[in-house]
Each structure stands twice: as C-alpha cells, then as structure tokens.
C-alpha cells in the first residue's frame, strides 16, 4: 500500500531487507565491531535490548560477513 505510494521496492519494516542495504548508523557500526572482536577471540556474545531496537537485524548483518566454515552462530529467541 504505502510502498507503491512512496515508490519503495519492499517494505522498510520487514525482516527480509538485504543486509547490505541497511542504514549504517554509528550504533550499528559499533555493535558490529564489538561482535567481530568477540568472534576473533572465540568468545560468546549476547545481544540484548528492547523490542524493535534491531537485535535480529544486527545479527543477520553480522552473520552474513562471517566465514561459515570458521564460525557457528547460535540464535536463541525467547
């Protein structure tokens, strides 16, 4: 409905947005850097936050740049 009106190719609020098209905010860059730091040191990392803050989107973005042969991501949702 509003996608056509504004000329959008897909809904901006869905989970299927390609991660390379995400807005690279300062907070996203910082979070990705911290996750990369934890992964390089083989630490566990926990991402927490209120509903709608972008936790799932951030994890999706992060896992797409990881070497799948080297890293295993476990996503637990409650």
PyMOL commands that set and color helices and strands:
alter all, ss='L'
color gray80, all
select helices_A, chain A and resi 2-6+19-21+26-40+55-65
alter helices_A, ss='H'
color red, helices_A
deselect
rebuild
show_as cartoon
